[in-house]
Every structure is written in C-alpha cells, then in structure tokens.
Amino acid sequence: MATSTTRSRLFNLFDKIRYRRFISRSNQSSALQKAEEQDNESHYPPIKPKYPPGEWGEMDRGIAWTWHEEGEKWKSMASVEERLSFLATKDSKYGSKVWKYNSIQTNTGLSDYQQDKTKTVLINDAPEVISNIDIDIENEFKDIKTILQDKLLEEQEYLVQHLGKMYDPKKPEALNTKLIKSLVFDLVTVLSTKYEHLFDLQLDPEVEIAAYWDRYGVPPIKPWRNYEKAKTDYSIPTWPLPKKFFQNYSKYQSQSKLSCQLRTSNPLPEFLPQDDVKCTSEPYPECRLWPNVLGTPSGWVQPKCDPGYVPQDPYQFVNLSFVPRNLSYLPYLEKNLGAENAAESLKYFGMNTAFISTVAQAYNQGFSTFVDITYPFTTQTIMTDGRLFSIYSYQLNTLHLWKGDEVNPLRNICFLQDSLPLYDVIENGQIKGFNDETFKALMRCFVLKPVDRGCDLRPTIPQDSPNRMEPEIPKYVEEIIIEKEVIYDES
C-alpha cells in the first residue's frame, strides 16, 4: 500500500515537471515568434532618398529638396490668391531680389539674350493648325473685308482731324490703341454672328499683365549689400550666404501692356505636341552674360503674376491679344540704335508679351515655378499700327526654366509672321495695294476656335477651392413702385 502511494506521488511529480517543461518550451517558442515579428517590423523611419521624385541632374540635394518642399507647400494651398501671396513674400516681406526684365529692350544685340531668358525657339512661320484654316474672301469674308477697309478709312480721317488735339503726338501708343480697339470691336461684332466662340467671350481694353519666373544659366543676385533692411528683417540673408545663392539660376520679373485682350472659357489647341522634336531638341541661342552688363536692372520687388483678370473669372484663357506698334520708345530707338535695331527690339517685344501672358495664365491655373504645367498653354498676340501686322502664336511648354536642358529638355515655341503689310498706302480717301494674304492671316487668328483639352485644367487646385466654384452672377430684381393718388387738403 505504501509502495503504491509513493509510486503515485512520483508519477504526479513527473507529470508536473513534464507540464512545466512543456509550458516553458511553448512560451519560449511564442516569445521567439514575437521577436521575429518585431524584427520584421521597421523600428526606424524610412530612409530619405538622396533626391526627391523627378529629374534633378547635378543639383545640390539640399536645394533639390527645398524646391520639392516648396512645391508641396504650394499645392497644399487652397486658392490661387493664397499662392500668389506666398510667392510675393516667400523670401522676405520686401519681396525678392530679381532682375527687372524689360518687355521691350533698349539696347542692341539682345535677341539671343531674350530667347535664352524665356527659353524660346523662334520659328518664322505659322503653325499648321492656323495655316490650314481656309478663308474664302470671295464669298464668306467678302463683307468683312469691306467693313475692315471702311473702318481703316474712317480711322485715317479721324487721325487727320484730331491728331494733336485729343492725343499727345509724343505718345503715339494712345492713338494706336484707339485704332486697335475700334478695329477689334467691329470685327468681333461681325464675326460673332458666324462663329460661336466669338459670341461667348470677354473683351477687355487696355490690360496690364505681369509675370515672374526663374531661369537657368546665371547665379542668383547675392543680397549682402542690403544691410539696412537686414538690420530690421532677419529673414534677409547676409554673409555668410546660404547654399541656394550659389546655384545656377536667377529670378526675373517682367510686365507689359495690351491694347485689348480676348478671353474664352477653353484654351486654344496646342500648336505642336510636347514630344515634337522642335519642343525637345530644337537649338536656341544661349546667353550666359550677367544681365546687368546687358542693361537689365535689378531690385527688390514682390514677385507678381497677373494675367489681366481675377482667378474667379469664367473666361480663363487668352485667345487673342493686341499690342501697339507705334510706341513712344520707337523714335528713341531709331535715333540711337538705328532703324534695323529698333525693328528687332519691336519684334521681340511681341514675343516677350506673349511669353508673359502665357506664364501669368499658367499661374492663374495653379501652376508655378515650383509645380510645372501638365499641358501646354497657347495664345496669339498681334502687334499692329493698322497697316503692318506681326502675328505671334506662342506655346508655353514648361515653367521649370530653372533646370538645365539635360534635365528639362522642353523649349517654349513662338511662331512668328513678321511685319505683314495690310495695304500699301491710303491716298485721297482710297486704300491702295490691299493685301489679301495679310487679311487672311488676320482672319485666321479670329476664326481659330478654342477646344476642350480633355483634361483637368486646374489639377493642383483642390476640388473644394473657391477658385473651382462658378461665380455667382447677381440677378436683376425689378423694383416695383406702387403709385398712390395724393389728395391735398383744400381747407
């Protein structure tokens, strides 16, 4: 009996030992499994890549991340107004130290400089999408041709009667602008009966536009001389300068004035595909000289992009712009530079104006120097004095102009039909030598229709942004006045 009791106690003891060993082993295996799972999980934040997404070439990685972060900050802002305010005071409350790029240059030999700073390839021809438009003068446009000739004779008579009385002869652009507005208003009125896009547009006279951009090739202006402002504003850098002041790009600000501007709700068709060889590898002149040497002043300004209308305007895209050919600068240029150089300055004035217009439109759609455009911006600009017409068809392909060609090969394209004479002379109340080909070229600019690009035109603007909401047009409420007979007391 005692033996069986002892044996049962030993068995119970062995069972307990085996159970404890089993529990211990199972705990060890579960602990090892948990340790392995924890090892598989990341204990540290992800390693930051050397460069942000995109192409950066040999740019300093710190500067590349600064550009990327400013782009993300730009996209996080809900409205265009907020973004433009950020642009104006990004560097300091005084703005930025920029090169003040003149839309019309007053020095000689600056054609290469102007094409380089706007990264523009100049093509002396019309884009196919415009040149293929058929203009039937004998039938469809016969009446319009007559109206245009009558308007030219009327304006010439007005000029003879009022020159020196209502307009200052020293400011010929005022009279030139009056002629342009009169011609454009009459042409739009007549053509809108046949072309629907000319009926649904906005026509604004005397519009001022402005644009800001960064351009590769010249280091930024070093602002260490600005000690007075730096004493009160510590955001202005002094020596030693941050690394960004040793990069190979500079800031530019420019502006221009239009005689009139025609805007539509949809953009014009693109003149060339962005992957066309002219947009990616066509050579353009390079000018890496210091801008101050070429007569470009510098100064502290608040960067500004103004297309001539507000972001809430339903007509967001400039179909056609007009600028005067008779400028007050012209006699000065002809006297000091000669007729040939003056004509060259005038030629690039139209190109610069078209560039400024497209850049400002791109900013108004939410893009910027930080966030590149996702589709090309196109516009037409006509420079005229009533007889000679220079027609510019401009396509903006990129705003990342601060990147080198090896990183961003896209070029901007400008098609130019230069100095087309509409007639030879007006004598004794008659137009002599009327040029039908120039008339056709002018009509094609009006007839070219805007198109639906089939993409989101403001992809960086949030869906709930006020810039995406259609403006409320106040309804006219007629005030009803109830008249009552007044009875006077005769007593």
C-alpha positions in Angstrom: 0.0 0.0 0.0 2.8 2.3 1.0 4.7 1.4 -2.2 1.7 2.2 -4.5 1.2 5.6 -2.7 4.8 6.5 -3.2 4.7 5.4 -6.8 1.6 7.6 -7.5 3.2 10.6 -5.9 6.3 10.1 -8.0 4.1 9.9 -11.2 2.3 13.1 -10.2 5.7 14.8 -9.6 6.9 13.7 -13.0 3.7 14.9 -14.7 4.1 18.3 -13.1 7.8 18.5 -14.2 6.8 17.5 -17.8 4.0 20.0 -17.9 6.2 22.8 -16.7 8.8 22.0 -19.3 6.1 21.9 -22.0 4.8 25.3 -20.8 8.3 26.7 -20.7 9.1 25.5 -24.2 5.8 26.8 -25.6 6.5 30.2 -24.0 9.9 30.3 -25.5 8.7 29.5 -29.0 6.0 32.1 -28.8 8.5 34.6 -27.4 10.8 33.8 -30.3 8.0 34.2 -32.8 7.1 37.6 -31.4 10.7 38.6 -31.5 10.9 37.6 -35.2 7.7 39.6 -35.9 9.1 42.6 -34.2 12.3 42.2 -36.1 10.3 42.2 -39.4 8.6 45.5 -38.4 10.5 48.7 -39.0 11.9 50.3 -35.8 13.1 53.5 -37.6 11.6 56.0 -40.0 12.1 55.2 -43.8 15.4 56.4 -45.1 15.1 59.7 -47.0 16.2 59.2 -50.6 19.1 61.3 -51.9 16.8 63.3 -54.3 13.0 63.9 -54.4 10.9 62.4 -57.2 11.7 63.8 -60.6 14.8 64.7 -62.6 17.4 66.9 -60.8 20.7 66.3 -62.6 23.7 67.5 -60.7 21.8 70.0 -58.5 22.8 70.0 -54.8 20.5 67.6 -53.0 19.6 70.2 -50.3 18.5 72.6 -52.9 16.5 69.9 -54.8 14.6 69.0 -51.6 14.0 72.8 -51.0 12.4 73.1 -54.4 10.3 69.9 -53.8 9.1 71.0 -50.4 8.1 74.4 -51.7 6.2 72.7 -54.5 4.4 70.6 -51.9 3.6 73.6 -49.9 2.3 75.4 -53.0 0.0 72.5 -53.8 -1.3 72.5 -50.2 -2.7 76.0 -50.5 -6.4 76.0 -51.5 -6.7 79.2 -53.6 -4.7 80.9 -56.3 -4.7 84.2 -54.3 -3.1 82.4 -51.3 -0.4 81.0 -53.6 0.4 84.3 -55.2 0.6 86.0 -51.8 3.1 83.2 -50.7 5.1 83.9 -53.9 5.3 87.7 -53.2 6.7 87.3 -49.7 8.4 83.9 -49.8 12.0 85.3 -49.5 11.1 88.3 -47.2 8.4 90.8 -46.6 10.2 93.1 -49.1 9.9 90.5 -51.8 12.9 89.1 -53.7 16.0 90.4 -55.3 15.2 90.0 -59.0 16.2 91.1 -62.5 13.7 93.5 -63.9 13.4 92.1 -67.4 12.1 94.7 -69.9 9.5 93.5 -72.3 11.0 95.9 -74.9 14.8 96.1 -74.8 16.5 99.5 -75.4 20.0 98.1 -76.2 21.4 96.5 -79.3 22.2 92.8 -79.9 19.8 91.4 -77.3 17.9 88.9 -79.5 19.9 85.9 -78.1 19.5 87.2 -74.6 15.7 87.4 -74.9 15.3 84.0 -76.4 17.6 82.5 -73.8 15.9 84.1 -70.8 12.5 82.9 -72.0 13.9 79.6 -73.4 12.0 80.3 -76.6 12.6 78.8 -80.1 11.5 81.4 -82.7 10.1 79.9 -85.9 9.3 82.3 -88.8 6.1 80.7 -89.9 2.6 80.0 -88.8 1.6 76.8 -87.0 -0.2 74.2 -89.2 -3.3 74.3 -87.1 -3.7 78.0 -88.1 -2.3 78.0 -91.6 -4.7 75.1 -92.6 -7.8 77.3 -91.8 -9.5 78.1 -95.2 -10.5 81.8 -95.6 -12.9 82.3 -98.5 -12.6 86.0 -99.4 -14.8 85.9 -102.4 -17.9 84.6 -100.5 -17.8 84.2 -96.7 -15.4 87.1 -95.9 -16.3 89.5 -98.7 -18.5 91.7 -96.5 -15.9 91.6 -93.6 -13.2 92.8 -96.0 -15.3 95.7 -97.0 -16.1 96.6 -93.3 -12.4 96.5 -92.5 -11.5 98.8 -95.3 -14.2 101.3 -94.4 -13.0 101.3 -90.8 -9.4 101.9 -91.8 -10.5 104.9 -93.9 -12.7 106.2 -91.1 -9.8 106.0 -88.6 -7.4 107.7 -91.1 -9.9 110.6 -91.4 -10.2 110.8 -87.6 -6.4 110.8 -87.3 -6.1 113.8 -89.7 -8.8 115.8 -87.9 -7.8 115.2 -84.3 -4.0 114.5 -84.2 -2.5 117.0 -81.7 -5.9 118.0 -80.3 -7.2 115.0 -78.4 -4.0 112.9 -78.3 -0.4 113.8 -77.5 1.8 113.3 -80.6 4.7 112.3 -78.2 2.6 109.3 -77.0 1.5 107.6 -80.3 0.5 104.4 -78.5 -2.6 106.1 -77.2 -3.9 106.7 -80.8 -2.7 103.3 -81.9 -4.6 101.7 -79.1 -7.7 103.6 -80.0 -7.4 102.3 -83.6 -6.9 98.7 -82.4 -9.9 98.8 -80.1 -12.1 100.2 -82.8 -11.0 97.6 -85.4 -11.2 94.6 -83.0 -14.7 95.6 -81.7 -16.1 95.9 -85.2 -14.5 92.6 -86.4 -15.7 90.7 -83.3 -19.2 92.1 -83.7 -19.5 91.0 -87.3 -17.7 87.6 -87.0 -19.6 86.6 -83.8 -22.7 86.0 -86.0 -20.9 83.2 -87.8 -18.5 81.9 -85.1 -20.0 80.9 -81.7 -16.7 81.2 -79.8 -16.5 84.9 -80.7 -20.0 85.5 -79.2 -19.2 83.8 -75.9 -16.0 85.7 -74.9 -14.7 88.6 -72.8 -13.2 91.6 -74.5 -11.1 93.9 -72.2 -9.4 97.1 -73.3 -6.0 98.3 -72.1 -4.9 95.4 -69.9 -1.7 95.3 -67.9 -0.1 91.9 -67.4 2.9 90.7 -65.4 4.9 87.5 -64.9 7.7 86.0 -62.7 10.0 83.1 -63.4 13.3 81.5 -62.5 15.8 80.9 -65.3 18.9 78.6 -65.5 22.3 79.9 -66.5 23.1 82.9 -64.2 23.7 82.6 -60.4 21.2 84.5 -58.2 21.9 88.0 -57.1 23.7 88.0 -53.8 21.9 90.4 -51.5 24.7 91.1 -49.0 24.7 94.8 -49.8 21.3 95.2 -48.3 22.5 95.8 -44.7 19.9 98.5 -43.9 16.9 96.3 -44.5 18.7 93.3 -43.0 19.0 95.2 -39.6 15.3 95.1 -39.2 14.3 92.0 -41.1 16.4 88.9 -40.2 14.8 86.8 -43.0 17.0 88.8 -45.4 20.3 86.8 -45.7 23.6 88.5 -45.2 27.1 87.0 -45.2 27.7 84.0 -45.0 25.1 83.3 -47.6 23.0 80.1 -47.7 23.9 77.5 -50.3 21.0 78.5 -52.6 22.8 81.7 -53.6 25.5 79.6 -55.3 23.1 77.7 -57.7 22.9 78.4 -61.4 19.6 80.2 -61.7 18.2 83.7 -61.2 14.8 85.4 -60.7 13.2 87.5 -63.3 10.1 89.8 -63.2 8.5 91.5 -66.3 5.4 93.3 -67.3 3.6 94.6 -70.5 0.5 96.4 -71.5 -2.1 95.2 -74.0 -4.3 97.4 -76.2 -7.0 94.8 -75.8 -7.5 91.2 -74.8 -10.0 88.5 -75.9 -10.6 85.6 -73.5 -12.6 82.4 -73.7 -13.5 79.7 -71.2 -11.5 77.0 -73.0 -7.9 77.2 -74.2 -6.7 77.3 -77.8 -5.5 74.0 -79.3 -1.8 73.2 -78.9 0.3 74.3 -81.8 2.8 71.4 -81.5 2.8 68.1 -79.5 5.1 68.5 -76.5 7.1 65.5 -77.7 7.8 67.1 -81.1 11.4 67.5 -81.9 11.0 71.3 -82.0 9.8 71.3 -78.4 12.5 69.0 -77.1 15.7 69.4 -79.1 15.5 72.4 -81.4 18.5 74.6 -80.8 18.0 78.1 -79.4 20.6 80.9 -78.7 22.3 80.8 -75.3 23.4 83.9 -73.5 25.0 83.4 -70.1 26.2 87.0 -69.7 25.5 88.8 -66.4 22.2 90.7 -67.1 23.5 93.9 -65.6 26.0 94.1 -68.4 23.2 94.0 -70.9 21.2 96.8 -69.4 18.8 94.8 -67.2 18.4 96.5 -63.8 17.9 94.6 -60.5 16.0 95.5 -57.4 13.8 94.3 -54.5 10.3 93.6 -55.8 7.4 91.4 -54.7 7.1 88.7 -57.4 3.8 89.2 -59.3 1.9 87.2 -61.9 -1.1 88.9 -63.3 -2.8 87.7 -66.5 -5.2 90.7 -66.5 -8.1 89.1 -64.8 -9.1 87.5 -61.5 -8.9 83.7 -60.8 -12.7 83.5 -60.4 -13.4 84.9 -63.9 -15.2 82.3 -66.1 -13.1 83.3 -69.1 -9.7 82.0 -68.1 -7.8 81.6 -71.3 -6.4 84.4 -73.6 -7.4 83.7 -77.1 -6.0 86.8 -78.7 -4.1 89.9 -77.5 -3.2 93.1 -79.3 -0.3 95.4 -78.6 0.5 98.8 -80.3 3.3 99.0 -82.9 3.7 102.8 -82.5 5.4 103.2 -79.2 6.9 106.3 -77.6 10.2 104.3 -77.3 10.3 103.9 -81.1 11.7 107.3 -82.1 14.3 107.0 -79.4 15.3 103.5 -80.6 15.5 104.6 -84.2 17.6 107.6 -83.3 20.0 105.9 -81.0 20.1 102.3 -82.3 19.2 102.7 -86.0 16.1 101.5 -87.8 17.3 97.9 -88.1 17.9 97.5 -84.3 14.7 99.4 -83.5 12.8 96.9 -85.6 14.5 94.0 -83.8 13.5 95.4 -80.4 9.9 95.8 -81.6 10.0 92.2 -83.0 11.0 90.7 -79.6 8.6 93.0 -77.7 5.7 90.9 -79.2 7.4 87.6 -78.3 8.1 88.8 -74.7 4.5 89.9 -74.3 3.2 86.5 -75.5 5.5 84.8 -73.1 4.4 87.0 -70.1 0.8 86.3 -71.0 1.1 82.5 -71.0 3.2 82.4 -67.8 0.6 84.5 -66.0 -2.2 82.3 -67.3 -0.3 79.2 -66.0 0.0 80.7 -62.5 -3.7 81.6 -62.6 -4.5 77.9 -63.2 -2.5 76.9 -60.1 0.9 76.1 -61.7 4.2 77.9 -60.9 7.9 77.8 -61.0 7.7 75.1 -58.3 4.9 73.0 -59.9 5.3 72.6 -63.7 2.4 72.7 -66.1 0.8 69.5 -67.1 -0.4 70.7 -70.5 0.9 73.4 -72.9 -0.6 77.0 -72.8 -1.1 78.7 -76.1 -2.1 82.2 -77.1 -2.0 84.6 -80.1 -0.6 88.1 -79.9 -0.9 90.7 -82.7 1.3 93.8 -82.9 0.0 96.4 -85.3 -0.2 100.1 -86.3 -3.2 99.4 -88.6 -1.0 98.8 -91.7 1.7 96.4 -90.6 0.8 93.2 -88.7 3.1 91.0 -86.7 1.4 87.8 -85.6 2.8 85.7 -82.7 1.5 82.2 -81.9 3.1 81.2 -78.6 3.2 77.9 -76.8 4.4 77.6 -73.3 5.7 74.1 -72.7 7.4 74.4 -69.3 7.7 76.6 -66.2 10.7 74.7 -64.9 13.1 77.1 -66.6 15.5 76.9 -63.7 16.5 73.4 -64.7 19.2 72.8 -67.4 18.5 71.3 -70.8 20.0 68.0 -69.8 17.3 67.7 -67.1 14.4 69.5 -68.7 14.8 69.5 -72.5 11.4 71.2 -73.2 11.6 74.5 -75.0 8.9 77.2 -75.5 7.8 77.8 -79.1 7.0 81.1 -80.8 5.7 81.1 -84.4 6.1 84.5 -86.0 4.6 86.1 -89.1 6.5 89.3 -89.1 5.6 92.8 -90.5 2.8 91.7 -92.9 1.5 94.8 -94.7 -2.3 95.0 -95.0 -2.1 97.7 -97.6 0.5 100.0 -99.3 -0.9 103.5 -98.6 -4.1 105.5 -98.1 -4.4 108.4 -100.6 -7.3 110.6 -101.5 -9.7 108.5 -99.4 -8.8 105.3 -101.1 -6.8 102.2 -99.9 -4.2 101.2 -102.4 -2.4 97.9 -102.6 -4.7 95.9 -100.2 -3.0 92.6 -99.4 -5.4 89.7 -99.3 -2.8 87.3 -97.8 -2.4 89.5 -94.8 -6.2 89.8 -94.5 -6.4 86.0 -94.5 -3.7 85.7 -91.8 -5.6 88.2 -89.6 -8.9 86.4 -90.1 -7.4 83.0 -89.2 -6.5 84.5 -85.7 -10.1 85.4 -85.0 -11.5 82.2 -86.5 -9.3 79.7 -84.6 -11.6 78.0 -82.1 -10.8 77.1 -78.5 -11.0 73.4 -77.7 -11.7 71.1 -74.8 -8.3 69.6 -73.9 -9.9 66.6 -72.3 -8.0 67.0 -69.0 -8.4 68.8 -65.7 -7.2 72.4 -66.4 -6.5 73.0 -62.7 -5.2 69.7 -61.4 -3.3 71.2 -58.5 -6.3 73.2 -57.1 -8.4 71.3 -54.5 -11.9 70.4 -55.5 -13.4 72.4 -52.7 -11.4 75.5 -53.5 -13.3 78.8 -54.2 -11.4 79.0 -57.5 -13.3 76.0 -58.8 -16.7 77.4 -57.9 -18.6 79.2 -60.6 -19.0 82.9 -59.8 -22.5 84.0 -58.8 -24.0 86.4 -61.2 -26.3 88.7 -59.4 -29.9 88.7 -60.7 -31.5 91.9 -61.6 -34.6 92.4 -59.4 -37.0 94.9 -60.8 -38.2 97.3 -58.1 -41.9 97.7 -58.2 -43.2 101.2 -57.3 -46.8 101.5 -56.4 -48.1 105.0 -57.1 -50.9 106.3 -55.0 -53.1 109.3 -55.7 -52.3 112.1 -53.4 -55.3 114.1 -52.0 -54.5 117.5 -50.8 -56.4 119.3 -48.1 -58.0 122.3 -49.7 -59.1 123.9 -46.4 
